[in-house]
Amino acid sequence: MLTVRLVAETVAAHYGVPYREIISDRRPPKTCKARLAVYWLARQLTPHSSSTIGRALGKRDHSTVLHGCATVDARRMIDAAYAADLDQLVTDLSTLLPQPPTAEEIARRVFDGAYITKNEITVLAGAVLGLSGEQQRGKMT
């Protein structure tokens, strides 16, 4: 699982801003841009609440994180280069996420007598029916 700190360190390296600067009270434009990116990416890629994200980034309030995410969303709509930059960070950070087990791996666990989760059952059913990962996710909601 991605942590807020890992997201912040990755963004800090990407923007050339020290991690300590992101969690500080300083507000140079380059730092603010990186901090806003961390808010948005942490909300997108981690299960953490805005309160948890705020606490991890220098004891900021949840409303600060929510406002920052709204700011990023608005800027992404009008600035294609900024959107592409964040999309690249999403791709970079996604490679750090554990990959879900394949249908074959789940089936082997079943044959070994292990219990499986509802999501794993869905993966197996999708494999039997020939559904893609996108189709499987669509069926679960």
N, C-alpha and C positions, 0 to 999 in steps of 0.2 A: 504494500500500500504506500502511496506517496504521502509524504508528510509536508506540512506547510513550510518547514525549514528547508527541505529538499527543493521544493518549488522556488523558494526565495533564493537559495544558493544558485540554482540553475539560471534564474532570471538575472541575478546579480552578475554572474559571469557573462551572460549574453549581452547585457547593456554596459559592462565595464564599470559597474558600481560595486563598492565593497558591501558585503552582506550587512555589516554593522551600520552602514549608512541607510539601508532600507528600513531597519528597525529603529533608527534614531528619529528624533523630532525635526531634523533638518529638512529643508524644503527646496533644494536646488531643482531646477526643471528635470534634469536627467534622473535624479533620485526619485522624484515624484512619478515620473513616467514608469520607472521600474517598479515602484511600490504599487501603483495602480494595476500593473500587469500581474503582480503577485496576487493581489486581491482576486482579480478575475480568474486567473488560472487555478488558484486554490479552490475557488467555488466550483469551477468546471470539473476539476480532476480529482478532488479529494472528497471524502464524505463529511468533512468538517463543516460545522455551522459558521455563520459569519461571526458569532461571538468568539468561537475558538480560534478562528483565523485572526481576528483582531488582537486577541490576547497573545498569540504567537508572534505577532509583528509589532511589538512595542506597546502592549497594553492599550490598543486602540478599541474604541467602542464598536459594537456590531453595526451601528448606523453609518459609521465611517466606511466600513467595508462595503456595505450595500450601496452607498453613494458612489464609491469608487468603481464598483462593478457597473453601475448605471452609466457612469462617465465613459468607461471603456466601451460598453455596448454602443453608446451614441457615437463615439469616435470611429469605431469599426464600420459603422454605416456610411461614413463620409470620407474615410481615409483608407483606400485600398492597400497602400503600402503598410500601414499600421496593422490592418487586419491580417495581411500575409505574414507579417512579423510574428504576430501572436499565434497564427496557425502553425508556423514553424516551431514555436516553443511548445505548442500542444503536441506536435509530432515528436519532438525531442523528449518531452516528459513521458509521453505514452510508451516509449520504448523501455522505460524504467518500470512500468507496471507489469505484474506477473501475467502471463498469458493463460487464458482459461484452458482446462484440459480438453483434449480432443475426444470425439465420440469413442474412438478406439481405446483410449486410456480409461475412460469411464467404464466401458464394457468389460475391460480386464478387471477392474475393481469389483464389478458386480459378480463376475465369475469367481473371484477370490472371496466372495461372501461379505464384502463391505457394503455399508449403507451408503446411499447417494442422496443428494439434495434435489429439491424440486427443479432447480436450474439445470442440474446435470441430467435429470430425466428429460427435460425439454431439449437439451442438446442431443441426447440419444434419439428421441422421437424425430427431431429434425433431420438427423442423419438417415434414419430409416425412410423418411418421406422425401429425402433429397432436397430439403430446404437450405437456403444459404443462411449465413449468420444474421444478416439483416432481416430476412423473413422470420427467423426464429425470434429475434428481439421484438419484432412487430406483433407477433402472436401472443407474447407474454403480457403486453399491456392492455 
